Amino acid sequence: MTAPLDHVMMRVEDLEASLDWYRSRFDYEEKGRWEADTFTNVFLGPEDRDDEAALLELTYNHDGRSYDMGDAWGHIAVRVEDVYDAYDELIDAGVEDYRDPDSCGGQYAFVTDPDGHEIEIVERDHGARWSLDHTMIRVEDVERSIGWFARVLDYEMFRRSEHDSFALYFVKPRDAADEQMSVELTYNYDGSTYDLGDAWGHVAVEVDDLQGFWDTATERGAEDYRDPESCDDMYAFTKGPDGHEVEIVTED
């Protein structure tokens, strides 16, 4: 089974304001759009992104609702060559000073978008500037979560980082290219529980055979949440052990 990460979706309250923010701050361009009766999905990424790189999906619901951020989803992370230069550039462009590199030990930094979604800035020697490096989710039982990604998606852990009060575990498909996005599983040692909220939507994986992948995934214990037939055989959804939604899509 091959299921690289295709995109990460989050909901926004003002689509045009969000599009302007990502275009002007990260030089993102529109890669695709789906207009439905009640919502709009827009897919964004750097102009020179690698074919292996994942996209950001912004979902705007036409009913003017607002959203609860929750804390089960943490952030998306984007790549740069120099975190200090990138952070200063964003501040000069009018982005609010949130967590500068010095406050993060000089290794990374954080900003927030117009809806309050956190965006980590990380230094990488691969991938287009501002391309998605990973998306972070918080989990309550890390061994269970690592096992789920290994069993259901055939992912493996390729990096881990242990700290005094928490640990970080990064997973993605076996033999994945460096440019592919990964999932960061954050485990806090204090036994915290988390609220999913609704400002974050899902991560999506891309497969060659939707029904075949779905059959195998459910045989391996994936939750039967929204099967291909219920989604007009265009996509499907399952959930991870902590309730995070995972969409399954095929290449357009």
N, C-alpha and C positions, 0 to 999 in steps of 0.2 A: 504494500500500500504506500502510495506517495501522496502527501497532503501538505504542501507548503502553505504558509500563511499568505492569504491573498489581500486582506484588508482588515482594518479595525474600524468599527462604527461608533460614533457618538452623536447625541442629539443636541441640536442648537435651537435657540429661541428666535434668532434673527438671522436668517440665511444670508442675506446680502452683507450684513455686517461681518459675519464669520468668514464669508468668501473673501471680502476685502482684506480682512486681517491676515489670512493665510497667504493670499497672493502678495501682499505688500511686505510682510515680514519674512516669509519663507520662500518667496518666489515660486509658490505653487501655481500650477495651472490645472484647468479642468480636464480630466481624463475620461469622464463619462458622466451621464446624467440619466436619471429615470424619473419621469413625471407621472405621478398617479393622481387619482381623484382627491385623495386626502393627505398625501405627503409627497415630498421631493427628496430624492437621494442624489448627492453630488459626490463624485470621486475625484480626489486631488492628489497630486504628487509633483516632485520637481520635474522640470522640463527634461533634464538629462538623466532621469532615473534609470537604473539598470532594469532589464526585463525581469530580473528575479525579485526586485524590490516590491514591497507591499504598498498599498494605497491607503489614504485616509478617506473614510466615507462620512460625510455630514448628512444627517437626516433632519429634515424640517417638516413638522406636522402642521397642516394648514389651519388647525383649530385654535392656535395661539396659546397652547398649554405651556406651563413652566415645568421644571424638572427638579428632582431631588438627586443631588450628586452621590449620596451614599458614600461608603468607604471600602466596599469590596473591590472596586476598581481603583487603581492608583494613578497611573499616568501613561502617556505615550512618550517615547524618547526619540530624538532626532540626532543625526550625526553631523559633526563639524570637525574641522582640523584643529582648531584652537578655541577652547571654551571661553577664554577671556575675551578674545576678539569678537566672537559671536555674541556673547552677552552684551558687550558694550554697543555693538551694532544694533541690537534689539532695543536697548534702552534709548539710544539716540533716535530710533524710529518711533518712540512713544510708548513702548511696552512698559508696564508697571514693574518696578523693581521688586522682585519677590524673594528669590534665594540666589544670591550672587555666588560666583565661584569660590571666593574666600570663605564664605559661610559653609561651603561644602568641601573644604579641604583642598580646593584647587583642582579637583578631579572632575567635577560636573557642576551644573547649575539648573535652576528651575525658573520657568515663567508660567503664566496662566493666560489662556485665551479669553475672548469676551464672555464666555459662559462659565468661566472658572475651571475648565479642564486643565489639569497640570501637565506641563510639557517639560521633560528633562532634556538637557543639552549635554551630549556625551561626545568625547573625542574618539574618533575612529580613523583608521588609515585605509578604509575601504568604503565604497558606496558613495552616491552623490551627496553633495552638501544638503542638509535638511531632510534627507530621506529617513524613513522610519527604521529605527534600529530594533526596538522592542516595545511591547506593551506590558505593563505590570498589573498583576492581580494579586489580591491577598487571599490566602488560603488558611483553613483552620487545622488541616491535617496534611502536612507536606508530603509525607510518604504516600498517602492515598492519592494525592494529586499527581505526583510524579508517576506513580503506577498507572493512573488513568491515561495520561498523555502517552506513556510508553505502550500500553496495551491497546488503546482505542485508535490512536493516531500514528503509532510507530515512531514517536519522538524519543529523543535521548537527551540527557542532561550533558551540556558541554561546558558549563562554568558554574561555580558556586562561590559564595562569599559569606563567611561566618562572622558575626559581630556579637557584641555583648548581649544585646537584647533581641536580635532578629537574625535571620539568615535569608539569603537570596539564592535562588536556583533558576538557571536559565535553560530552557528546553526548546528544541526545534527538530525538524526531520533529520534522520540520519543522512550523512553526506550532503547536507544542505550547503549551498554557497554562502560565503560570508555576507553577501548583500541581502540575503533573505532575513525577514523580520523574525524575531524570536519572542517567546513568552517568558516573562520574569515572574516566578512564583515567590511571593514574599511571605515568610512565616515569622510571626512574632511569638516570642517565647512565653508571653504572659497569658496565653489561652484566650486571646481576644476573639470575639465573634463579630460578624460584619453584616452591614446592610447593603444590598445590591443597588438600591435606588433605581432611577430610570434615566439618568442623564447619559449613562453609558449603555451601549446596546449589545455589541458582540464582537468577537473575532471571527474571521472567516477563513476556511481552508479550501484550497482548490484541488479538485480531483478529476480524473479522466472519465470515470464511470459513476454517475451519481447513485443509481440504484444498487449497483454492485458494492460500492463503498458503504452505502447505508446498511445493506444486509450484513456485511462483515462487521461494521462498527457495532451494530446492535447485538450481534452474536457475541461480541467481546464485552458486552455490558454497557454500551452507550445507551442513555435514556431515550426512549421513543417519545420525543417531544412534538416535533412537527415533521412527519415523514414526507418523502418526495411527492406522493400523490396529493397530500393536503396543500402542497405548494405548487400545484400544476406541473409537477415534474421539472421545475426550473431550479429548485434548490431545496434544502432541508435544514432542520435545526435539531441539535441535541444540546445537552447541558453537561458541564463538568460537575465534579463532586460537590462543589460549593454553590452551584446554581448559575455560574457564568455561562451565557449562551454561546454556542459555537455553530456558526452557519457553515453549511457544506455547499459549495458552488462548483460549477464546471466552467472551463474556459469559454469566453464569448466566441 
